[in-house]
Amino acid sequence: MATLEALPTIYRIGDTAGQVWNLLYEDGPMKITQLVKQIDAPRDTVMQAIGWLAREEKIQIDEQSRSRVISLV
């Protein structure tokens, strides 16, 4: 099986979206900065994964002061 880095970009984003969803399912809502620190992927890929999940209406993004908190719908 190919490493995650060797996969086409769309697959890396999809895999990262799965990681984000699982982390939120297990640990509950968290700030984007926390997600980026806990997911083993570049920040850009995590942000694209968040966008993917938002587009599929699987997450909610709430503004809190100067940060954004992500939670499952």
LUMTILO-664110 format. One record per residue (C-alpha): residue number from 0; residue in one letter; x, y, z. Coordinates in pm, 1 decimal, padded with zeros to 6 digits. Example, Ala and Ser with C-alpha at 12.3 -4.5 7.8 and 13.67 -1.06 7.14 Angstrom:
PT   nr  rest        c1        c2        c3
PT    0     a   01230.0  -00450.0   00780.0
PT    1     s   01367.0  -00106.0   00714.0
END
This chain:
PT   nr  rest        c1        c2        c3
PT    0     m   00000.0   00000.0   00000.0
PT    1     a   00124.0   00349.3  -00084.9
PT    2     t   00213.1   00597.1   00187.1
PT    3     l  -00025.6   00886.1   00243.0
PT    4     e   00223.0   01130.8   00086.9
PT    5     a   00236.7   00923.0  -00232.1
PT    6     l  -00139.7   00935.2  -00283.3
PT    7     p  -00303.7   01193.9  -00507.9
PT    8     t  -00406.1   01512.2  -00326.1
PT    9     i  -00779.1   01434.9  -00323.7
PT   10     y  -00715.1   01107.4  -00141.1
PT   11     r  -00492.0   01278.7   00115.4
PT   12     i  -00763.0   01536.2   00182.8
PT   13     g  -01028.0   01264.6   00211.7
PT   14     d  -00812.7   01058.2   00447.2
PT   15     t  -00745.1   01365.3   00660.0
PT   16     a  -01118.3   01445.0   00665.2
PT   17     g  -01173.2   01098.8   00811.0
PT   18     q  -00907.9   01164.5   01075.3
PT   19     v  -01068.3   01498.0   01165.6
PT   20     w  -01413.9   01339.4   01191.4
PT   21     n  -01284.3   01055.3   01411.4
PT   22     l  -01096.9   01295.2   01640.0
PT   23     l  -01406.8   01510.7   01685.1
PT   24     y  -01617.3   01199.7   01746.5
PT   25     e  -01378.6   01073.3   02014.9
PT   26     d  -01277.5   01402.1   02180.8
PT   27     g  -01565.3   01637.6   02104.9
PT   28     p  -01554.6   01996.5   01977.1
PT   29     m  -01217.3   02167.2   01949.2
PT   30     k  -01047.3   02471.2   01807.6
PT   31     i  -00891.0   02455.4   01463.4
PT   32     t  -00547.0   02508.3   01618.6
PT   33     q  -00599.5   02198.8   01834.1
PT   34     l  -00706.7   01992.9   01532.7
PT   35     v  -00401.2   02098.5   01335.5
PT   36     k  -00171.9   01997.9   01623.9
PT   37     q  -00334.4   01656.6   01669.9
PT   38     i  -00368.4   01550.2   01304.8
PT   39     d  -00050.9   01423.1   01139.8
PT   40     a  -00088.4   01624.5   00819.3
PT   41     p   00014.7   01967.8   00691.9
PT   42     r  -00204.0   02257.9   00810.2
PT   43     d  -00325.9   02324.0   00454.3
PT   44     t  -00446.5   01964.1   00422.0
PT   45     v  -00628.6   01982.0   00756.5
PT   46     m  -00798.0   02305.2   00646.9
PT   47     q  -00902.7   02145.2   00317.2
PT   48     a  -01037.0   01845.5   00511.1
PT   49     i  -01239.6   02080.0   00733.0
PT   50     g  -01380.0   02241.1   00417.9
PT   51     w  -01465.6   01897.7   00278.8
PT   52     l  -01656.0   01805.1   00595.9
PT   53     a  -01828.5   02143.8   00606.4
PT   54     r  -01941.1   02107.0   00244.5
PT   55     e  -02087.8   01766.0   00331.3
PT   56     e  -02263.0   01928.1   00631.2
PT   57     k  -02090.8   01689.2   00874.2
PT   58     i  -01941.0   01960.8   01093.2
PT   59     q  -02036.7   02295.2   01237.7
PT   60     i  -01795.1   02586.8   01268.2
PT   61     d  -01863.7   02833.1   01549.6
PT   62     e  -01686.7   03167.0   01594.2
PT   63     q  -01566.2   03215.2   01952.2
PT   64     s  -01378.2   03535.2   02015.6
PT   65     r  -01070.5   03515.8   01790.3
PT   66     s  -01092.4   03142.6   01718.4
PT   67     r  -01318.9   02891.1   01549.9
PT   68     v  -01449.3   02577.4   01718.9
PT   69     i  -01532.0   02273.2   01508.1
PT   70     s  -01793.8   02019.0   01615.5
PT   71     l  -01981.9   01733.0   01454.5
PT   72     v  -02337.5   01798.0   01339.0
END
